[in-house]
Amino acid sequence: MGWGLGLGSEEYDRIYRDRDLVRRIISYFVDHKLQMSVVIIFLTLTSFANSLSPLLSREAINELETTRDWGYLLLLILLTFTLNGLGWIFNFFRQRNSSLVIGNVVLKLRQDVNTAVLNHDLSFYDKYPTGKIVSRINTDSQDFGQTAELTMQVISSFLIVFVVLGALLTINIPLTITVLGMVPFIFIIALAFRKVARKRTLEGQRALATVNSFVQESVSGISIAKTFRQEKKLYNKFNGVNEQSYRANLRRAYVFNFIFPALSIVQGVALVLLMWIGGEGTLGGHIKAGDFYLFFQSLWLFFFPLLSIASFWPAFQAGLAASERIFALIDTPPTVLQDEDRILDKIHGKIEFVKLGFSYVESSDILDREKQNYLPEIARAKVFSNFSLKINPGESLAIVGHTGAGKSSLAKLIARFYEFQEGDITIDEISIRNFNLKAYRKHIGIIPQTPFLWADTLENNIKYSKPSATKDEVLWALEQAGGADWVEDLPNGLETNIRERGALLSMGQRQLVVFARTLLENPSILILDEATASVDPFTETRIQEALEKTIEGRTSIIIAHRLWTVRHVDRIIVIDHGKIVEKGNHEELMEKGGHYATLYDTYFRHQSLDYIEKTRDYIKAVKEGN
């Protein structure tokens, strides 16, 4: 696997200035002013307690060197123990409150990014792998939280540095200048790592997102892999993306692990100079032993915060990189407009497509030859151009055509899963763009070809469309969908957990549940996208009988895959390459002998009883030699 595959930015990624990112991050902490005030208070108290301890030690050593007042020494020892104890208590409350604040901020950040993801239309998920999106929500927000915690520690380090520096300046200026002379070198080294740290961090995060995306896809398709005995192939591919992630994050680790040795060299130089100048001053009687001890002890107390501050900068870039990826996802607007407030209590069901133009990707994407290689043909081509169609209220319309003709695309556009680029779609003579999106979709019921169920009880899966529904309403919906007698065979009836994707149910039962879920919402417009294509004949018969009652008086759009469908609708339209080539009822279209007749002979005739009987007679005649 080539290095760098999957490490590039996504289309919706953007570059933010550091100060804009910091300003936006701070806005998340503003809602926690009280807790932040508590954190700052205990942060200050902790810093003072930690920085005063070496001052007391210095006073004790000087006292031993001169008068040796044991009462005073005992007092200093007690004060040292007290300060250490108070420092531990202050730090406990500081960490407790800071963890609570950071946890709440990360929670809010994940809520915002999850809301943004849920509001995106289906075209967004067509273009970007789900695993990478999940990685931004989980992994990047976790990195952000760790950086926020590190920021608290650095603020504490700043306070300790200022307290210690103030004390050192009052004791011995030459030694203090010796220590301060090393500070610029610390920050020069730290700032030198800034850009490379940001770059390596982004590579590491993108590599991990690629691993998450591959794992999610592999688990989703595990049954196919096992069917074709491709476990080894999946393992090898995983090794490829995992190795890439390993190398990207190893390069990131090299950057972060190199900075401490570099900074330690500066600290070592400072230590040598301090020992040389301070040692000679102590031996010459110019510096007291306690003062020299304070400088010697404060060197670590002074340099460790500086090292933390310096090494914090590359780590801070990691947090900024994580927040940049999260905010890019939050700031990406959905393609389908959702800000209209027009809500209708009832939809009569008059649908009109007016000179509609639509493709699954924007024209700029279509012109990008590199992207074309990764898109299916239907995504690269224009699905509809100047397409017009009227559907009357209460009419049942069957749409037939070859695969890729645009049948399912019409259903998705009515439901506003995608945004069309030209023309308009109106419901009851009002553009669907003028409706509140959530309120509008309550009137649209879609039954897909492949049912999707949640790992929850059967009852909750049916109630997904109407959480307030009673058990009687759930049973009614099942009866309307073809019968509820099979529910009694389940271990706990409606309370049975049907497992992930409804694994406990047969394909036919899953489709019945999806039918019931849709009917429970009582939609004004019903769309069936080849809804009986994957069920057994017995279940199909039950669904067909239920559908005769369901579509009566309700605007219904049925993407046809079965003979029964085309024989029991008010009108049939035949679509070919996004254009209507024929329309009428079954008898009219058969008499024309055109596209529909060809489709009927190809897809539908073999399902008729007359065709089956004629075929049986023909086979019998062949066997008899006639």
Steps between C-alpha positions, in 0.01 A plus 500: 500500500646837397604747764266793539180337371215645703724762669378789287242751613132463425316743272329666794826553693609858544792686657428714805734757653626404845340800669164423337519142627598616850220757505248237397630249755470762775136556401429142611641575846300823543189304604694364799613829655425402859687171484786665312523761776530219755769337286698825476478560877625152589753517218646815653500355852668179379769696319575717802513198731744318268723804446522603868636163616856555368500848658431341840777244439741783417407680823554180702848442353606859566371466855710186553802689367460786749300509828339152488181601678338155534158643577512705183628199304213286631256770392652501150472120480134513607429773248666290227283197584192724514576657163555159340172375645312809390661473156366146467149610609500805270619288209229242566223759476668662201521172309149398603344821368722525192416141404132583538530812285706327230261204501204733449679688222590177318139384546368823345755480221394144416135605512565782255697289255249215525215744429689629197558145375135401546385809308706414194318356201582163346736647240742580784515132600536396136824697479661448843563168683295458818800375698689825442204703616472285814872554564450877505215471747673260740880502461552867417272619779695279741828658380343842552404409858854385578640828366254699713620312810861569401411869466387507865834355605690757296306788659599361839861480380492866398390601850777293663761655270396855590497433877840326493648765270386778732665327797826433311533862390484618862772255611775504237480686172813349327377144556151598388639651179695175442176303520304748289768496231394146407130585461517640141669180380214295646237689307708514180515120502129469581387741228726326249289187544170683452432446129641150479299398809176627340576320174593167662198518727260547208662205320462282810135595547416438135681165505302392806179613331589279202542201733163572664334530159646170377405311818144628483465399134657158566268418788196616298594266215632210706232259373605564139866455589424166663279391212785546252770394751675837488596528868869489404451780248327716762778425745767603249316822417460577867870443550565752223292783649611409851866509395441839343342626822792356696754680284309830504460496877860382547619807309273706722650336810855572377417869486348510847765278658790695351401827661561388860862387442564827316356700789689288753827608338410860575412404858834317533693805384312714752579248775873507422510880499303514824731250670806692382387852592299403809762257627778758483276759667415262784863399556603867491233593753315729257194274487333331793463121488120529526489747211713271284276206596193704401649569155606141463158368601313772313687415181276195459198682642567785259605300195238225520214749450700664221560162341129426537415833343747450217402140429139604536516699180537201268242313709276804477531476123365146529194637680460774243528243220229290666272801551566612141377164369195512726406861415544427128237229534270726705539792258424301186145600405257232380418509131127461563362829629333461840422849626144542371225510763190428291309212655185341359266300721387298203634419155251408226770334293514686170861463382658676204853485361568823308788492250711315755878476465702281735834322536646332808816715494548866417623593153839607641543149640402345170775696326761374748645204310680361805175486698315344208706186535351435845138577409246259349368585156161612634674751728705646214207534258205736517206292619221740397494787256185706437289223656127574551223287651166555675353260758141562612387483864412144600645355179709184506789521256739220404844589367675237288828500314836335470756522781651850514207663318434735797206330674640510855641847442148639462401353835810642671436846356139505618621411850767774470785263570684683222485855365410542134696757301241622248123539477270425790287238676167616640258340745147641482646774274756609763873447447633235736787740576249723680402232752656443838706189424417296811130586487488422128654158538231402751263490203732281290515125560779307329533123496842402359597179326750408772351535850707643783419421864664606825637274772191559715164342575257428220255749649755781515603436141141545385450802729810667353274709276264588787657460848173587674311209340327251730537122478154477342607745229814293435291184461260688271790610279625140481154380400482769231841393373392140447428339836650470849454125562873431456582727796366233737779265387768736631645428849353815659253617239520873436758530780748273320834664429546424130878570514717700265334570164214270603715186485239299696239548225474365148529741208124488448431577867743791491316648205167458678643695794613778266153511343339520843743773610410710196125445525500589871595855404204512257682696225317703234741385230619140490813400307590133448847453359478141370380416849403138429799408284685317777216313672364151450180444295288430811605823670461688174140381474427626854660836420311531172168442669585762760618744234168492317343659807799722578539677166125558459438877516868570572755637254728204441818473297605142444828410340385179338681170512205262510215426260233559765617858542468602137159333467342676799595867464322792337787592271838372388791708373805352329831678560811457289817701572311755707222561246139383483470294185150355556203539734156347542342198666607141452263417217571820306875456521486135398300590192770750395763227497774746594741532792251382758409189302870417473547554875191292570629210296843531669406558863130440563348242263668204670318593825151455348297183548425487127872506415579228754224272363609553138861429592397182682302383193793578271746302714257210518461501120878501451538202729228309311676576173219708348 
